[in-house]
Amino acid sequence: MKAPDMVHSSFFSHLSMKREEDQGDAVVVSVETCREHLLDDATVGAGMFYTLLDIAMGTAASQAGAAPTATIVLSTSIFDPSPAPFFTCIAKVICCRDGMASAEGWIYRSDETLAAKGHGDFKLLKKRG
């Protein structure tokens, strides 16, 4: 399924993130590594991994719950913070009910090795309008 047109914050654009085509029920977000993501020549800042996971999992939760979301908990493990040309995050909802959604996400380096993974819990917000 083609990713729907979505409005993202300027922060999303500033970090050069891109919404890719969904993979079944998984949301896919990618980012090309740029200087702003690096702590030094050998390390990608943890914030880039946190942000990529939060955006991808939050989008998956929003789609599953048909409502905007707010992050309640974000847990992240970073396995390899070394730079790569790009990173791809795949996120899936594992439970959505009672105004809450839980999701898992995996960040892969451009060589397809796992760089980080995360779990998030999201509150489904009431639709405006």
C-alpha positions in Angstrom: 0.0 0.0 0.0 1.3 3.4 -0.9 2.0 5.7 2.1 -0.7 8.3 2.4 0.1 12.0 2.1 0.9 13.0 5.6 1.7 16.3 7.3 4.9 16.2 9.2 6.6 18.7 11.4 9.5 20.9 10.1 11.7 18.8 12.4 10.9 15.7 10.3 12.0 17.6 7.1 15.0 19.1 8.9 16.3 15.7 9.7 15.8 14.6 6.1 13.4 11.8 7.0 11.2 10.3 4.3 8.0 8.2 4.5 8.4 5.1 2.4 5.8 2.7 1.0 4.2 0.6 3.8 5.3 -3.1 4.0 2.0 -4.8 4.7 0.9 -3.5 8.1 4.3 -2.0 8.8 5.1 1.7 8.5 8.5 2.5 6.9 10.5 5.7 7.4 14.0 6.3 6.2 16.7 8.9 6.7 19.9 9.7 4.8 22.7 10.3 7.2 23.9 13.9 7.2 26.3 15.9 9.4 23.5 17.0 11.8 23.0 13.4 12.8 26.6 12.8 13.9 28.2 13.3 17.3 31.6 12.8 15.6 32.9 11.0 12.5 32.3 7.6 14.1 29.0 8.0 16.0 25.4 8.8 15.1 23.7 10.7 17.9 21.2 8.7 19.9 18.5 11.3 19.3 18.4 10.4 15.6 17.5 6.8 16.5 15.0 7.8 19.2 13.3 10.3 16.8 13.2 7.8 13.9 11.6 5.1 16.1 9.2 7.6 17.7 8.0 8.9 14.3 7.6 5.5 12.7 5.9 3.8 15.7 3.7 6.8 16.3 2.6 6.8 12.7 1.8 3.1 12.8 -0.2 3.6 16.1 -2.0 6.6 14.5 -3.0 4.5 11.5 -4.1 1.5 13.6 -6.2 3.7 15.9 -7.4 6.1 13.2 -6.4 9.1 15.4 -3.5 11.3 16.2 -1.2 10.0 19.0 0.9 11.2 21.8 4.0 9.2 23.0 3.7 7.9 26.6 6.7 5.6 26.8 9.6 5.1 24.3 12.2 2.4 25.1 15.2 2.2 22.8 18.2 -0.1 22.5 21.0 1.0 20.2 23.3 -1.8 18.9 25.5 0.0 16.4 25.7 3.8 16.3 28.3 3.9 13.6 27.4 6.0 10.5 25.8 4.4 7.4 24.7 6.1 4.2 21.0 5.7 5.3 18.9 4.0 8.0 15.4 2.5 7.5 12.9 2.1 10.4 10.1 -0.5 10.1 7.4 -0.2 12.8 4.4 -2.4 13.6 1.5 -2.1 16.1 1.3 -5.1 18.4 -1.8 -4.0 20.3 -4.4 -1.3 19.8 -7.4 -0.9 22.1 -9.0 1.2 24.9 -7.5 4.4 23.6 -3.9 3.0 23.6 -1.6 1.5 21.1 1.7 -0.3 21.6 4.2 -0.6 18.7 7.7 -2.1 18.0 10.2 -0.8 15.6 13.5 -1.9 14.1 16.2 0.4 12.5 18.3 -1.2 9.9 21.6 0.2 8.4 21.9 0.5 4.7 23.8 -2.9 4.7 20.6 -4.4 6.3 22.1 -5.1 9.7 20.1 -4.1 12.8 21.3 -0.8 14.3 18.6 -0.2 17.0 15.2 -1.4 18.1 12.4 0.1 20.2 9.1 -0.3 21.8 6.6 2.5 22.4 3.2 3.1 24.0 1.0 5.8 22.5 -2.2 7.4 23.7 -4.8 7.8 20.9 -6.1 11.3 20.9 -9.6 12.5 20.0 -10.0 13.6 16.5 -10.4 17.3 16.0 -13.3 18.7 14.2 
